[in-house]
Amino acid sequence: MFVGLGVILLVVGGVLAFAVRESVEAVDLVMVGWILIAGGALSLLIGAIQGLGWMSIRSTKSRSERVVSDDGRHVVEETRTD
């Protein structure tokens, strides 16, 4: 989600900062463009940090334990994910 938002903010900010030559009274469109570019870069950074966090979550460890009763009739298997 943050990556898509970051790309959109970068594109819109780039258009406002570099391509729009019109002026609006009391609004500096170039500055608004640079603010959107900064917000897009921050959003991409947050998305990258979240992506790294999700990659570390996927590397979980599992451990299986098998217990057999003394008479050999009952087997209990237990799997734990850490």
C-alpha positions as CSV (number, residue, x, y, z in Angstrom):
1,M,0.0,0.0,0.0
2,F,2.8,2.4,0.9
3,V,4.7,1.7,-2.3
4,G,1.7,2.5,-4.5
5,L,1.0,5.7,-2.6
6,G,4.7,6.6,-2.8
7,V,4.8,6.2,-6.6
8,I,1.6,8.2,-7.1
9,L,2.9,11.0,-4.8
10,L,6.3,11.1,-6.7
11,V,4.6,11.3,-10.1
12,V,2.1,14.0,-9.1
13,G,4.8,15.9,-7.2
14,G,7.2,15.7,-10.2
15,V,4.5,17.0,-12.6
16,L,3.8,19.9,-10.3
17,A,7.4,20.7,-9.6
18,F,8.8,20.4,-13.1
19,A,6.0,20.5,-15.7
20,V,3.4,23.0,-14.5
21,R,4.1,26.6,-15.4
22,E,0.8,28.1,-14.4
23,S,0.5,30.1,-11.2
24,V,-2.2,30.1,-8.7
25,E,-2.7,33.1,-6.4
26,A,-1.3,32.4,-2.8
27,V,-0.1,28.9,-3.7
28,D,3.4,28.0,-4.9
29,L,2.8,24.9,-7.0
30,V,6.5,24.2,-7.3
31,M,6.8,24.0,-3.5
32,V,3.7,21.8,-3.3
33,G,5.3,19.5,-5.9
34,W,8.5,19.2,-3.8
35,I,6.5,18.5,-0.7
36,L,4.6,15.7,-2.5
37,I,8.0,14.3,-3.8
38,A,9.3,14.2,-0.2
39,G,6.1,12.5,1.0
40,G,6.4,9.9,-1.8
41,A,10.0,9.2,-1.0
42,L,9.1,8.8,2.7
43,S,6.2,6.5,1.8
44,L,8.6,4.3,-0.4
45,L,11.0,4.1,2.6
46,I,8.2,3.0,4.9
47,G,7.1,0.4,2.4
48,A,10.6,-1.0,2.1
49,I,11.0,-1.2,5.9
50,Q,7.7,-3.1,6.1
51,G,8.7,-5.4,3.3
52,L,11.9,-6.3,5.2
53,G,9.8,-7.0,8.3
54,W,7.5,-9.3,6.4
55,M,10.4,-11.2,5.0
56,S,11.8,-11.9,8.5
57,I,8.4,-13.1,9.7
58,R,8.2,-15.7,7.0
59,S,11.4,-17.4,8.2
60,T,9.9,-19.2,11.1
61,K,11.2,-22.4,12.6
62,S,9.1,-25.5,13.3
63,R,9.9,-28.4,15.6
64,S,8.2,-31.8,15.6
65,E,8.1,-34.0,18.7
66,R,6.9,-37.6,18.7
67,V,6.0,-39.4,21.9
68,V,5.3,-43.2,22.0
69,S,3.6,-44.7,25.0
70,D,5.4,-47.5,27.0
71,D,3.2,-50.2,25.5
72,G,3.8,-48.9,21.9
73,R,0.1,-48.5,21.1
74,H,-0.3,-44.7,21.4
75,V,1.7,-42.2,19.4
76,V,1.4,-38.5,19.9
77,E,2.9,-36.1,17.4
78,E,3.2,-32.4,18.2
79,T,4.5,-29.7,15.8
80,R,5.4,-26.3,17.1
81,T,6.2,-23.2,15.1
82,D,8.5,-20.6,16.7
